[in-house]
Amino acid sequence: MNITVIGAGQVGGALALRLADAGHQVVLAESKEGSASLTKTLARSSRLSAAPIEDAVDGAELVILATPYGANASVIGPLAERLVGKVIVDCTNPVGPGLSHGLKSERSGSEVLQALVPGASVVKSFTIYGFENLEDPEFPAYNVKPTMMFCGDDLTAKAKVAQLITDCGFEPLDVGGLVQALHLEHMTLLWVRMVRLNGHSPRLTWAALRR
Ligand SMILES: NC(=O)c1ccc[n+]([C@@H]2O[C@H](COP(=O)([O-])OP(=O)(O)OC[C@H]3O[C@@H](n4cnc5c(N)ncnc54)[C@H](OP(=O)(O)O)[C@@H]3O)[C@@H](O)[C@H]2O)c1
């Protein structure tokens, strides 16, 4: 799949590397003048390339957004026309003071993003754990893969994202429509508070057990 990553930091960089290793054509969007993270990520794999953000978006079937939440409107707003018909994987989390929900739990960041780009299909994913687990999703002591939850309203877009989740080494778990994004964002806060404030290992992930 032709994939563009906007924001090649801890999250975007890890996903870019894993997806390129899995055989996807991954382009890092030059979203910021002189981006240190883009230069660093590019140097980590000869499979990656970089392009001006407009060209990178035009050439992509699917765009991974991994910028700070506060940058979403300024980064994505001007690209709305170019993003029509494309899938946007929203990896961003609105985080407020004291690790609270950045939009006061009134609406999810993903729904705000979807309203900015009505012609695209937003799918929220890769948000419920720290980037350490995106870089290395292996848990050899267990016979299950860590679960990666995702949500969105477009079934075709979700099928594409589910494949990428599998390619990144996780078990995809569809948790419903984009209305579920608020709950995933709270789940992120739960994980972050457990790990960053309460001493749990950053290599803590969830698994789905069924019977
Ligand atoms: N860190 C985690 O474990 C984690 C896990 C799940 C989800 N998330 C979410 O994923 C998103 C990215 O987090 P991260 O930890 O990967 O952050 P990060 O390492 O700081 O990377 C952010 C990326 O966005 C770029 N960027 C920053 N401001 C920008 C702007 N105004 N316009 C365009 N590009 C901009 C940065 O470029 P420069 O390098 O040039 O600054 C960098 O490439 C956040 O929304 C975060 O909440 C984080």
The ligand as a Gaussian input file, in Angstrom:
#p B3LYP/6-31G(d) Opt

LIG

0 1
 N        4.538000       8.916000      22.524000
 C        3.692000       7.886000      22.614000
 O        4.011000       6.862000      23.221000
 C        2.347000       7.957000      21.934000
 C        1.574000       6.795000      21.822000
 C        0.363000       6.822000      21.134000
 C       -0.070000       8.024000      20.571000
 N        0.682000       9.159000      20.724000
 C        0.203000      10.382000      20.068000
 O        0.873000      10.415000      18.789000
 C        1.153000      11.759000      18.427000
 C        2.652000      11.896000      18.208000
 O        3.327000      11.602000      19.416000
 P        4.908000      11.349000      19.411000
 O        5.254000      10.886000      20.764000
 O        5.293000      10.534000      18.230000
 O        5.442000      12.850000      19.234000
 P        6.874000      13.307000      18.708000
 O        7.881000      12.262000      18.905000
 O        7.095000      14.661000      19.308000
 O        6.626000      13.472000      17.134000
 C        5.745000      14.427000      16.623000
 C        5.998000      14.605000      15.155000
 O        5.166000      15.662000      14.654000
 C        5.995000      16.691000      14.075000
 N        5.384000      17.978000      14.373000
 C        5.374000      18.625000      15.562000
 N        4.684000      19.781000      15.455000
 C        4.278000      19.861000      14.172000
 C        3.559000      20.831000      13.442000
 N        3.088000      21.946000      14.017000
 N        3.347000      20.606000      12.125000
 C        3.792000      19.487000      11.540000
 N        4.491000      18.526000      12.169000
 C        4.726000      18.713000      13.478000
 C        7.344000      16.529000      14.748000
 O        8.369000      17.121000      13.975000
 P        9.716000      17.633000      14.709000
 O       10.549000      16.453000      15.022000
 O       10.348000      18.514000      13.699000
 O        9.306000      18.385000      15.941000
 C        7.435000      15.013000      14.814000
 O        7.774000      14.491000      13.553000
 C        0.630000      12.631000      19.567000
 O       -0.625000      13.131000      19.209000
 C        0.559000      11.678000      20.743000
 O       -0.455000      12.052000      21.666000
 C        1.879000       9.135000      21.378000

